[in-house]
């Protein structure tokens, strides 16, 4: 399961956001630094209206969405890369995550303490980025001499050295490693280091409820940084999301519409996190369940079958597949087959986003 680490300075809304994300989780949220010490972990379903529609067409008894795991990591401060504020422990928690959700405070509120005593998202982002970059730089420095020695006789080590040198130049400037313009081969060569600033990143701009629909000047500053770093931005209001989970289902939409939005920022954040790593969804449907399955972009049919069960990949014969849109328009698999929209695909078929598939195997 994809794991995304929620990071940021203390008191920017990370734990409040986490509580809203997982709803049933009870991550402590309080108005003082280092409230969160041990990381809180929660699994959330990826919102996908297609699944509900598919269940109606297939008369399925239940729906099973795909999921993402979020990890609420304690607030980082200046000097975290040198151990300040339990920084080494917190950085280690981030290193095992696949992606980073960087929560940035983009609202004014005198009642909520800011560890830097003022609201400045550019400064806040620079603090976190620098600490992550310094931690990565220490990793690179420890690795590069050994890689250089190995490169005299090892072709793979030569690629690693090239990658490390590119990354080191960027990190020396206090910039994230994802700006190093690495090839896929070079990324693979240093993947074992789990560099923090090489991880895909989403900035979650945490705003007041009044700015949820339109954003504000703080958000625009975050967007400028994200654009320069090849990162993404999602506008959220942790406080709004916290209020939403306390409301009955039938009142939530009215509340959101009163704020000028159709859905809360968390749904966008979950979807953005899911797609950030190049993940795709295909579906299976039957009387028992309509289910979403997660695969990597470019995955072929046998590999996609293996996500359901490893034996299915080994015993794969063919895949009967139809695009979600075509299935909904025709109303059933048999109707889609009659119109020539249900295809029989072999081992070389690359599964597409939204495919509805029935796998035939010898198992």
Secondary structure, 3 states (H helix, E strand, C coil): CCEEEEECECCCCHHHHHHHHHCCCCCCCCCCCCCCCCCEEEEEECCCHHHHHHHHHHCCCEEECCEEEEEECCCECCCHHHCHHHHHHHHHHHHCCCEEEEEEECCCCCCCCCCCCCCCHHHHHHHHHHHHHHHHHHHHHHHHHHHHHHCCCCHHHHHHHHHHHHHHHHHHCCCCHHHCCCCHHHHHHCHHHCCHHHCEEEEEEECCHHHCCCCCHHHHHHHHHHHHHCCEEEEECHHHHHHHCCCCHHHHHHHHHHCCCCCCHHHHHHHHHHHHCCEEEEEEECCCEEEEEEEECCCEHHHHHHHHCHHHHHCEEEEEEEEHHHHHHHCCHHHHHHCCCCEEECCCCECCCCEEEEEEECC
